[in-house]
């Protein structure tokens, strides 16, 4: 018998709110940086900021209750914070808290920074009471403190904050500066949104923002050095974390020097929802992705890769050139994954894929797809070690293909059929587990291709009903992207994303059930009705991007309680909460203007992350997706 997953009452209420369309962001916060930046240092490598201590404490308590964690310190994080820091009185619980890394946030394995390189800003209502709790004196410019575990430190009053540090001279010479305006300009609109919406954020300043120089006096390599290696044009990187009764959000922002090659990749464009709305609203959907190829210049990214591989005399460069030729004709694309019905039998993958490609010239694109598939039969990929592959000497990946024009008629539309099979060297097959082969579609792919208006539809299943559903869906704008649960989760993502992805809550739990049975022989859990999906969105502005993953709290609770017994033998979640019946409302939820759904990313390509396009054009590893390197690359 399936076991019932224990939801807290709060989690069930949240799920009801989401299902009823009441899940709106918890009040739009003012778009500003915390007031602690009015007294922060000008030259620093990184800032870790909590905009409001009391708010974070309350939300940690919500997380503790919603996930049934039963951790007393999380039930009152404020009290635990005071205990850990030895704070007696004078703390402003509603103030912002800041840790500043002056000379580099260290990389893992690098020497730890000197304590003198770290400054801590603690909000206070009564500076005198605060320092007296550490045996300090409020009448001194800089006073000595006795910190927990008899450690020594110093404090100085700076505005409404106690500035703490380990070096008296650093504090004596400190000159507060209002860097708010500079930080707002550096972060940009999306970075400012990330900081404003997050309950805690890490802001890392790149060398490009300092004219290519490291943080003042930095001795050990830090995050800014890593950013500079990854992209010397990056000016700032921000990571944010936010909690609410309705879910958990994790955000990231990257901004680049204006006019740099990277900055030119980002252009505000039609939102991904436009493309995701063309996907059939299949009730059994597993995942959906949508992307605008103008918002993030995918064609330029592929061209950059082709140029780099050409310069390196890569033996497999022809595959990338074929991909580039197809990608250059795409405005946007979307992918829907649905489970394979048992009656279909195994077709080489665990999912059916439906791809919708928006192109100004669908006939030319379809002709290019046909040529691409037919040419694969004469192509090969060198997987031997001397070419960077993971195979043995002489290992070569080959293909067999078949393309049949006018294979069938669907509602008066001519549909072609294609077949691509991968001939994988035996020594590569031995390196892949059976589940990898299933998940990657290692046997090949077989499906249909058709034109509807300015769209090319590609399926990875020889099921005529799937292509019929797709042909009907592109005629309207009420497809998967307009599903109520998808539209509601979208409101928690960055504004007007050009890339979106959603993974259905039910499919996540189904995957957990599969793992429970395979790994620990645990009984399956009952899948609650109407679990909201995980959402991911990426928005762009002229010089950067913001991405966010949002996990609804009901799904987070389900994952935690179902996975816990797998990773901790004998562990059992707390007792189940009362069941709450959730009714899904019949009318569709209003959509955020221009906020679309899943983007590009098509059915799985060949095993091992091989770069050559394996899936149908527009799919992963095929045109419309960034090809990955052959095994071992």
N, C-alpha and C positions, 0 to 999 in steps of 0.2 A: 504494500500500500504506500502511495506517496505520503511523505511527511509534510506537515504544514509548517511553512517558514514563519518564525516568530517576528511579527511586526509590532513595534510599539504603537500605542494609540495615536501618538503624534504623527508617526509616519503614515498611518492609514488615513488620517485626516488630510495630510498633505497630498496623498494620492487622490483623494476625493476632490480636493481643490484643483489639482491639475486636470483631472478628468472632466470637471465641470467648467473648465475654461477660466477659473479664477486665478490661475497662476501668472500673475503679472509681477515684474520685478518689484522688489520691496521698496518702492519709492525712489525716484531718481535722485541720486545724490548730487550735490552741487559739484560742478566740474572745477575743482581747485586742488592744489596740493596742501597737505597738512600744514598747520601754522608753525610747526617746529622748523620748517625750512626758512622761516624768517630770521633765524639765528644760527643757521648751519654754516659750516665752513665752505669756502669757495672751491678749494682744491681737495678733492677726495676721489677715491677709486670706486667706492660703492656705498650705498645707503640701504639699510634694512629698516623699514618704517611700519609702524602700526598706527593708523590714523586715530583710533579711539580705543583705549584699553578696555573700558567697560563693555563696549560692543563686542569685541573679540571674545571676552570672557563669557558673555551671554551666549554667543554662538557656539563656543566650544561645549557649553552645557547642553545646547540643543543637539549637537552631534553625539554627545555621550548618551543622551536619552534616545535619540532616533535610531542609533545603531545598537542599542542595548549593550553598550560597552561596560557599564557598571564600574567606571573608574572614578573613585572619589575625588582625585585631584582635578579631573575634568569637570566635575559637577560644580566646582567653584574655582575656576582658573585664576581669578583675581586674588583669592586668598593664597593660592599656591604660588603665584608670582611674588606676592609680598613676602611669603615665607622664604622662598629661594633667595631673594635679594635682601632679606633682613630688614624690610621697610616697616617702620613702626607707625609714624604719623606724617601728615603733610602731603601725601600723594594725591594728585589730581587724577582720579580714576576715569574721568571723561576726556583726558588730554591725550595728545599724540606722543608716542615713544619712538626714539630714533637711535640706532647704532650706526656709527660712521666708521668706515674702514679707510683710513687716510692714505696708506701706502700700499694698497693692494689687497684684495680679497684673495687669499691663497688658493692655488689649485691643489687637488688631492696629491699628496706625496711631496709637496713643496714645504719648505720650512715654515713653521707657524709665525705669524706676524708678531712683532713685539707688542706688548700691551700698551706701550706708549703710542702706538699707531692706531689705537681704537679709542673712540670717544663715544660716550653714552649720554643721551639727553633724556632726562626723566621729568615728566610734567609734575609740577607741584602747586599746591594751593597755599602752603605755608613752608617756605624754604627753611626757616629757622627750626621748626619742628622736625623737618625731614633730616637735616644734617645732625641735629642733636641726637637723633636716634642712632647715629653712627659715632657718637662722642665727638662731633665736630662743633665748630663755633660759627655762628652766622655773621659775626662782625668782621671776619677776616675776608680779604678778597678771594683767597684760596685757602680752604681749610682742610686739614688732614682728617681722614675717616678711618675707622676700624670696621672693615667689612666682614661678612660671614667667614667663618674658618680663620679668623684673626688675620685676614689679608689687609694690607694697607692700600689706601687710595686717597684721592683728593677730589674736592668738589668746589664748584664756583657757580654763583647765581648768574644766569644769562636769561634775561626776560622772565618768563613764567616757567623756566626750566632749571633744573639742577644739572649742570654739566659735570660728568664724572670722568675721571681718567687716572692713569697711574703715574703721570709725570707732572710734577708741580710747575716746572718751567713752561711746559706746553700750555697749561691752563692759565698761567699768569700772562702769557703773551697772546692768548686767544682774543681775536677781534670778531665778534659776531657780524654777519652780513646777511641781508635778506636776499637769498638766491631763488626765491619763489618764481619770479618772472623768467629768470634764466632757465630754470628747470622746466617750466611750462613750455618755453620755446624749444628746448632740447627734446622733450618728450613728444611734442606734437599732439594734435587732437586725440589720436588713438592711445598714445602713451598716457596722456592726462586722464582719459577715461579709465584705463587700466588701474592707475593709481587711485583714482577717486572711487572706483567700484570695489576695490579689493580691501579685505580686512587686514591684509599684511602684504607688503610688496618689497621686492629686492630690485634696486635700481643700480645698474652697473654702467659706468662711463667708459666709453671706448677711447682709444688713443686719437682717433680721428676728430673727436670733439675737443682735443687739447693740442691740435696741430701736429698730431703724430707722436706726442711725448707721453711717457708713462706718468703715473701719479707722482706728485712731488716727493722725491727721496725714496721711491720704491726700490727695494733691494732684491726682493724675491719675485719670481714670476707670479703674476696674478691673473685674474679673470680678464682684465683688459688686454693682457698679452695674448691670451687664448683667443679673444675676440679679434685681435689684430691679425693673428695667424689665419683664422678662419675667413675673415674679410676685413682688410685694412680700411675699408670705407665705412664700417659700422661706427656710429656715434654713440648709441645708447642701446642697452638691452634691459628689458624690464620683465620680471616674473611676478605674477600676482596670484593671490589665493583668497577666495571668498566663500563664505558659508551663509546659509539661510535655512529656514525650516523647510524650504522646498528643494534644496540641492546644494551640491558642492561644485565650485567653479575653479578652474586652473587656467590662468591666462599667460600669454607671452607676447612681447612687443619687440620688434627690431626696427631701428631707423638708421639711415645711411646718409652719407655726405651728399648734399644737393648737387645734382649734375653728374654724380658717379655712375658707372655702368650698372651697379646694383640698384640704385635709386630709380633708374629709368625703367626697371622691370615692372614697377607698380603704377597702375593707372586706374582711377575710379571708373568703373564700368557697370554694365547691367548686372544686377545681383544674380547669384547662382540659383535662386528660387525660380527664376524664369525658366531655367532648363530642367530643374527638378520637377516642376509642375507638369512636364510633358511625360513623366513616367506613369505607367498604369498604377492605380491605387490598389495593389494586390493586398488583401487582408493578411496574407501569410508572409509579408515581406520580412527579410532578414536585415538588410542594410540598403541604404540609398546614398548616392554621392552626386553632387552637381558642381560644375565649375564653369566660370567664364574664362575663356582663353585670352581675353583682352585685359581683365583686371590684373592678372599675373601673366606676364608675357611668356607663355609656355613655349611658343615657337622660338623665341630668342634663347630661352634656356636650352632647348634641344640644339639650336645652332651653336651655342657656346660649347656644348659637349662635342658636337661634330667637329668643330674647329680644333678643340683640344686633342681629340683622338686622331685627327688628320695629322696634326703636328707631331704626335707621338708614333705615327705610322702604325696605328692599330690595325691588325689583320681583319677585324670584323667591322670595319667602318661602314661597309655598304649597308648594313642593317640600320644604322643610325641615319644614314642619308635617306633611306626609304621612309623612316619614321618622320623625318623633318618634312619631306614632301607632302605627307598627309596632314601633319599638324598645322602647317601653314594655311590650310583651308578650313580651319575650324573656328567658329565663334564661341561655341560653348558645347558642353557635353554633360550627359548624366548617365548614371548606372543604377540599376535595380538588381539586387540579388534576392532570389527566392529559393526555398529548399526544393531539391529534386524529389518528385513523387516516386514512391516505391515502384509504381507501375512502369515508370520510365526506365528503370534499371540504371546501372552505373554508366555514366557517359564520360568519365574521365575527370570529373570534378564533383565537389559536394553541393554546388549551387547552380541554378539556372541564372544566367545573366542576360539582362535586357539593356542595351546601350542605345541612347538617342543622341545623335550628333547633329548640331545646328550648324549649317554651312550655307553660304550664299550661292553655291553652285553644287547642289546635291548630285547631279549627273556626273560632273567631273570627279567629285569625291568618290562616288561609287565605282567609277571606272578605275580610279587610282587604287581603290581597295582590291578590285578584281586583279589588276596587274600585280599588286603587292603579293597577294596570296599565290597566284600562279608562278611568280618568280621564286617563291620560297623553295619549290621543288628542286631548283638548280643551285640552291644556296647551301652553305655549310658554315659551321662555326668551329674554329679551332679551340679546343679546350685543354690542350697540352700545357704543361707548366711554363714552357718558354713563351707562351702568349698570355700568361697570367691566369690560366684556367686551373681548375681543380682536378682535371683528369690526368691519366697517365700519358706517356709519350704516344703521340699519334691519335689521341682521343678527338673525335670529330662528331659534332651534333649535326644530324641531317633531318630533312623534312620530306614528308609525302603530302601532296595536296590535291584537292579536286574542287573545281568550281563549275556549277551547273546553272546557267542562265534559265530564266523562266521555269523554275522547278515547280511552281504552283501559283494559283491565283487565289488571292484572299480579298473578298469583297471588291472584285474588279481591279485590284492592284497586283501587278506582276512582282513575284518574289523570287530572288535567286537563292541558291543553297551553296554553302562552302563546307569544306572539310580540311582540317590541318592536323596532321599527326607528327609527333616528335619521335625521331629514331635516336634514342639516348644510349650512349656507350654503356656497356655493362658495368665498368668500374665506377661510373657515376651513379648508376642505379643502386649499387651496393652501399653507397654512402647515404642514401636517403631512406628514412623510415617509411613504412607503409602509409602512415597518416600524412606525411609530407606529400607523398605522391597523390593521395586523394585530394588534399587541400589545394595543391598547385595545379591540378588538372594535367598531370604528367602524360596521360594517354593521348591528349590532343583535344580538339574542339570541333563541333559540328553544329551548324546552325543556319539561320536565314539572314538575308540582307534585302532591304526594300527601301523605296523612297516614298515619303509622304510630305507633300508641300516642300519646305526648305529643310527637311530633316531626313537623315539616313538612319534607319533602324537596323540594328544588328543584334541577333540573339545567339546564345551559346547552346541552344537546345533545338533539336529537330522536331519540336512540338509546334504544330501550326497554330494552336490556340494562343500560345504565348506571343507570336508575332501579330496575330489578329488583335489581341488586347493592346499591344503597343501602337498599332496603326490607329486604333480608335482613340487612344489616350492623347496623341499629339494634336488631335483636332480641337481639344479644349485645354483650359488652363486650370483644371481642378483635379490634377493627378496627385501623386504621392506627396508632393510638397505642400499640398493644401490639407492633408489629413489633420484633424484637430490636435492630436498629440504632437505631431511634428511642428505645427504652427505655434503651439504653446511653448515648446522647448526652445524654438527659434528666438523667442523674445529674450532669452537669457544669453544669447550669443552676441558677438560684436555687431555693430550696425551695418546693414547692407553687405553681408559677406559675399565675396566673389567665389569662395569655395565653401561648400557645406557637406557635412556627412552626418548621417543618423544611423544608429544601430538599435534595432527594436529591443525593448526590455525583455520580451518573451524569448527572443532568440538568444539573448545573453544567458538567461536561466536554463534554456535548453542545452546550451553549450556546457554549463556547469553540471547539469545532470549527466551529460555524456562523460565528462571528466570524473565525476563522482563514481560512476559505475566502472570506468576503465581503470582508475587509479587506486581507489580505496574500496571498491565493491560496496559503496554506500547506496542506500535506496534513493530513488529520485525524489525531488521536492515538488510539491504542487506549484504550478505556475500561476500566480495571481492574474486575474483578468485586468486588461488595460494598463499594464505596467508602462510608464512613459519611457521613451527612448533616451539613450545617450546622444548628446548633440555635440558637434564640432563645427566651428565657423572660423573663417579667415577673412578679415576685411583689409583693405589697402587704402593708402593715401599716397600722394605723389612721391614721398621719400621713404616709405616703410609699410609695415603691416602689423596687424594684431590678430592673434589666434586665441581661441578659448575652447576648452572642453568643459561641458556641463553634464554632471551626473545627477539626475533627480534623486532626492533623498529616499523615496520608496524603493528605487532600484538599488541604491547604495546599501540600504538595509538588507535587501534580499541577497545581494552578492556577499555581504559580510557574513550573514548567518548561514548561507549555504556553503561557503568556502571554508569557514572556520574549522569544521570537523575534518576537512581534508588536510589542512596544514598543521593542525595541533591535535595529535591523537587523543581521543577521549574527551575532547572539548565539546561542550554543548552550549548553544546559545541560551539566553534567559527564556523564561516561560513565555509561550505565545500570548499575544495580546488579543482582546476580543476582536472578532471578525467584523469588519465594516463593509456592507454591501455598497458597491460603487456603480452608479448608473452613468453610462456615457451619454452625454447630451446629443440630441439628434442633429441640431443645426451645426454647421461648420464654424469653427472659431475664426474671428476676424484675423486676417493675416497682417503682419507687419509690412508696411509698404515696401515693396522691393526686396523683401528678405526671402531668398529662395532656398532650395534644398540641395540634396546631394549632387556632387559634381563628378568629375572625371575619375577614372580609376576603374578599370574594367575587370573582367573576370581574370582569375589568376593566370599568370604566364607559366613558363616552364620551370622545372625544379631548380633550386639553387640560386634563384634570383638572376637567371641568365639575362644578359642585356638584350639579345636579339628579340624582337617582338614576336611573341608566341600566340597571344590571344588574338581575337578578331580585332580589326582596326578600330581604334578608339578605346581599346581595352588595355588592361595592364600589360605592359610589355609590348603593346601594340600602339599604333598611332593614337594619340589622345592621352597617352600616359608617358611618364618619364621612364625610359628603359633603364633597367638595372644591369649591373655588370654580370658577366658569366661567373660560374662558381669559382670561389676563391679570390675574386677581384675585390 
